[in-house]
Amino acid sequence: MRLRRLLRAFTLIELLVVIAIIAILAAMLLPALAAAREKARRSACANNFNQIGKGLEIYTSDYAQYYPGLLTWDGAETTGMVYQDPVTSAQVSAFVTWGTMATRQFTIGVGRFPNGQSLTSGMLRVAPIGMGLLIDTQVIPDEKAFFCPSNAGADGQALLTALGIWDSNRYPNIGLNEWRKAANASPKVTDARTALLYGNWSRIANSGAGACQAVYVACDYNYLNHPIGSRESFFGAPVPRVAVPWTRPYVMTTCNAPPFKTNKLAGGRAVVSDGILRRYPNSQPPPGYGYFCHKDGYNVLYSDGSVAWYGDGEQRICWYSSLQEEPLKTQLQNLVYAILGDSGGYSWNTNGQFPPNATSTASSNSSAGAALTPRVHNLFNQLRDIDVGTPAY
């Protein structure tokens, strides 16, 4: 009887075989589980875009169909750009130059202070700009709508380091974790609006517009209708009106205003997308923002309120670099922009802006780099058969 029991027991080899089979099955199932989790996060991200779309619909209906932009649309950078909280009457300067983080399409808040001024806990630090006005007007009461679930646990400094744009003296406050830290450290915070305005955000010393310290707050998504910075024409004179790149026929707008001021002018075009920010360093470039979110595509919100998925399995947007494919057409395009208004003013999302020749810092090269941003926008628009006929990517 005892011998039979011993014969029925598993041998060491049999146990190892069973363990190996379990390991193989786990290896086969884990990628499928990871893909399922990412699909769920992508769906949650699309829900964020639906919320933003409804928020934009409410905002534009309240403001004569105009999209959120800067505090003034007077076409010039002005030190009079001051935000006053209608609740507390506290004020903060929102005057920035367009070489700063305020130009980036993910920026939702900015504050400017004289160097040496102490930023105390609970003081008004940020004026809302761009999509930040949706939080300020409380048409979107939850800050989580502006952060991608696939990037929810990211540390702000680590993310910016991975993107190649971390600088201890010059960086935006970015990520849901940074938001929570700033909100929890301020006694004035009671909701998303007060967190944006009164959060204990970090500052940037000597940033733009002379000697000053600035505060920038950013979200995960790109506001494709972010205000255009003031630029100069080919003749060196300020340009009150500029052509919006990669539109067909050309749409004209004004400096410091969104490219498409109203829902009618937007004409069904893309207005918000997953992050597309990318840097162009002189050495090997890191990938763009999308690599740290969905990797293989982007959720896109259109001005008609619909949300679509732009698949990018080859990750071309993550690694976009130059416009060399159609050099003659690109040069002609840039010439038109130089006369009508420099395309470089169209909401730079890069930090460096020096492709296609990454070692050149010439203004013409900078403009060519900045033109890549609206070219990506154009990809999203052509998905809806809008602005078809502009140069292919």
N, C-alpha and C positions, 0 to 999 in steps of 0.2 A: 504493500500500500504506500509506504514512504517513497519507494522507488518511482511509482507512478506520479506522485506529486512533484518529485524533482524533474521528471521528464516533461511535465506540463509547464514548468517555469520558462520565462524568456531568457535567452542567452544574451550576452553582451552585444554580440553582432546584431541580433534582432532588435535590441533596444536602440542601437546606433542607427539602424535603418529607419526605424519609426521616427526618431528625432530628425533625421535627414529629410524624410518625407514632409514632416510638419514644417520644417524650415523652408523647404521649397514652396509649399502651399502658401506660407506667410509671405514669402518674397513675391509670389504671384498676386496675392491679394492686397498687399500694402499700397502698391502704386494705384490700384483701382480705388481703394479707400481714399487715398490722397486726392485723386482726380475728382471723386464724388464730393469731398469737402470743398475743393476749389470751385466746383460747379455751384455748390450752395452759396459760397462767398460771392461768386460772380452774380448770382441771382439777388443776393442782399445788396450788392453794389448797384445793380439796376434799380432796385427799390429806392436807393438814395437818389438816383437820378430822377426818378418819378417825383420824389418829394421836392427836389430842386426845381423841376419843371412846373409843378403846381405853385411853388413859391414865386417863380418868375412871372407866372400868369397873374397871380394876385398883385405883385409889385407893379407890373406894367399896367394893369387895369386901374391901379390907384394913382399912377403918375403918367396919365395920358399916353399910354403905350410905350413910354421911354424905358430903356433898359438901365440897370444900375451902372454907374461909372465912377467918376471922381466927385469931389464936393463942388467943383465948379467946372464948367465946360467952356471957359472963356478963351481957349486956344493958346494960353500962355501959362508958363509956370509962375505962380504968384505966391508971394509970402503971405498973402491974405487968405490962403486956403486954410481956414480954421474950422474945426468941428466943435460945436457946443452941444453938450448933452441936454436934450430938452427936459430931462427929469431933474438933474442936479445943477444945471447951468455951468458945470465945469467945462473948460476949454482945453484943446490940444491942437497944436499945429500939424497939419497934414502936408505941408510943403516939402516936396522931395524933388530931386533931379532925376531925369530918366536914365541915368547910368546906374541906378541903385536897384535894390530888390523890389521896389515898388512897381517896376516894369514887368515883373514876372507874373504870368497868368494865374499862378496859384496863390498870390498874395491877397489877403482879405482885410488886412488892417495895417496901418502905418502911423507912427507918431514921431515927431521931431522936437528935440530939446536942445538948448544951448549946452555946449560942453561945460562941465563942472556942476550942472544942476543935479541935485540929488533926487532920485526917483524913489519916493517913499511908498511903502506898502499901502495899497488901496487907492492910489491916485489914478486919475484918468491918463492912461498911457497910449491908447490907440484910437485912431479915427477909422471908421469902417470905409473901405473902398471896394469896388467891384462886388463880388458875391457877398462880401461882409455886410453890405447894406441889407441883404435878406435876413441876416441875424439881427441887425440893429432895428429894423422895422418889425421884427418878430413874425414875419410871414413864415419863417422856418424857425421854430423854437428850440430845436435839438441840434447841437453841434455835431453829433455823430453822422448826420446826413452829409457832411463834407469830408468824411474820411473813409477810405476804401477798407472794407473788411479784410481783404487779403494782406493789408499792410498795417493792421490794427495794433500789433504789438511792437512796432518799430520804434526804436529810440531815435530821437531827432538827430543827435550828433552822429550816431552810427550810420543813419541813412544818408546824411549829407556827405559823410566821409566816403561812403560807398559810391555816391554820385560824383565824387571828386570836387565838391564845392564847399567843403568844410573849411572855415577860417575862424579862429577863436575871436577875431576882432570884427568879423563881417559875416553874419549868417542870420537867416530867419528862424523864428520859433515855428517848428513844424512837427506835425504828428499829434495823434490823440493823447499820447502820454504826456507830451509837453503841455498840451491844453489843460489836462487835469492837474498837473503840478502848479501851473500858473494860477488856476482857479482856486485850488485848495490853499494857496499861500496868501490870498487876498481876502480881507474881511468884508469887502464890498460886493463880493460875488454871490448872487442868489439864483442866477439862471444863465443861459448861454449868452444872452446879450451883455450882461454885466461882466461875464467872464472875458469876452472879447475886449470890452472897453477898459475894464479895471483889473484884469488879471496881472499878476506880478511877472510880466514878460521880461526876458533878458533884453539888453540893449546893445547897440553897435556903436562904437566910438568913431568919431571923425568920418561920418558917412554922408557924402553928398551935400551939395548946397553950402559949401564952406565948412568951417569948423563947427560940427554939431554932433550930437549923438542921436541915433535913430532906433526905433523899435519896429520890427516887422513880424507879422503873424501870417502864416501860410497854412493852406489846407492841402489835401491830396489831389484835388481835381483842378484841371485847367479851365478857367473861364475864357473861352475862345473869343468872347466879346469884351475882353478887358480893354480899358481905355488906351488909345494910341498916344504915345508921347509926342511932345512938340519936336519938330524937325526943321531942317533947313533945306531949301531947294538946291538944284544944281548951281544956281546963281548966288548962293550964300544968303539969301533973304529968308526970313521966317515964312513958313507956308501955313496959311490959315485953313486950307483945304487939302486933303491928301487922297490919293487913290488907294483903295483897299486891294492889296495884292491877290492875285489868283482868282479874281472875280471876272465873270464874263456875261454881259458887258461890265466895264469898270463901275464899281460903286464908289461914290465920293463921300468923304466924311470930314470931320474937323479934328484938330489936335485936342488932346485931353478928353475926347469923347469916345464912346465905344465905336468900333468899326461900323456896326449896324445899329444906329441909334434907336430905331423902333422895331417892333415886331414885323411891320409891313416891309421895312427895308431888309430885315433878316431873310425874308422870303423862304422860310423853311430850312435855312442853313443850320449847321451845327453850332451850338452855343456853349456847350460844356462837354468835356471829355475826361476820361481817366488821364492821369498825369503823363505828359510827354516831354517834360523838362530833360535836357541833356547838355552836358558840358563838352567843350572841345579843347582839351589840354594839348600841350605841345608834344607830349609823349603818347603812350598807348592810351586811348580813351576808355573810360568806363562806360557801361551801358546806360541807357536812359531810365527815367522813372518807372516806365512800364515794366521793366525787368523785375522790379521789386514788388509788383502787384500781380497782374494776371499773366504776364509774360507773352502769351500768344494772342492777345487781342485787347480791345478797348471798348468799354461802354461809352456811347455817345448820345447826348441829349440834343434834339433838334428844336428849332424855335416853334414848331407846331405842337410841341409837348410830347412827341413820341421819343422812344428810346430804342436804339438799335445796337447790335454787336458788330464791331468791325474786326473781323478775324485777321490775325497777322502771325500765322504759324511760323513764318521765316524770320520773325522779329526784325523786320526792316526798319520799323519806326524806332525800336530800341537802339538801333545802331546807325541811324541815318547820318550821313556825313557830308555829301557834296551834291552840287547841281551840275556835275560835269557831263551828264549824259547828252544834254542839248545845249552846248556852249553858246552857239550863235543866238538861239532863241532866248536863252537866259540873259545874255548881254543886252539884247534889244529890250527885254522885259525890264531889266534894271535901269536902262536909259529912260524908259517911260516913267518909271517911279522917281528917277532923279529929277525929272522935269516937273511932274505933278506933285511930288512929295516923296521923300526918301522912304523906301519900304522898311528900312531899319527901325522906323518908329512904330511898326505894327507889332506891339506887344512882344518884345523879346522874351523868350523863356529860357535862354541859354545863359551860361556864366562863362564868358570868354569870347564868344561870338566871332571866332576867327577861322571858320572853314571858308572856302575849300582849301586854302593854304594855311594850315594851322600855325605856322611860324610867323605869319604876317599880322601886324597889328594896324595896318593901314585902314582908314575909314571905309574905303571901297570894299575891302575884304570883310570888314565887320558887317557892312550892309548885306553882303551876299550871305553871310551866316545867318543874320536875322531873318532873311527871306525864307529860310527853311521852315520856320514855325507856321506861317500861313500856307506853305505847301502841304504840310501834314493836315492842316484844316481842310485843304482842298480834297485830300483823299477821302475824308469823311463826307464831304459834300457830294463828291462824285458817286458815292454809294447810293445817294438819292437822286442821281441824274441832275445835279445842280452844278453850275459852272463847268459843265462838260466842254471840252475843247481847249482848255488851258493846258500847258505843257504836262506831259505824263511824268509820274515819279519814277 
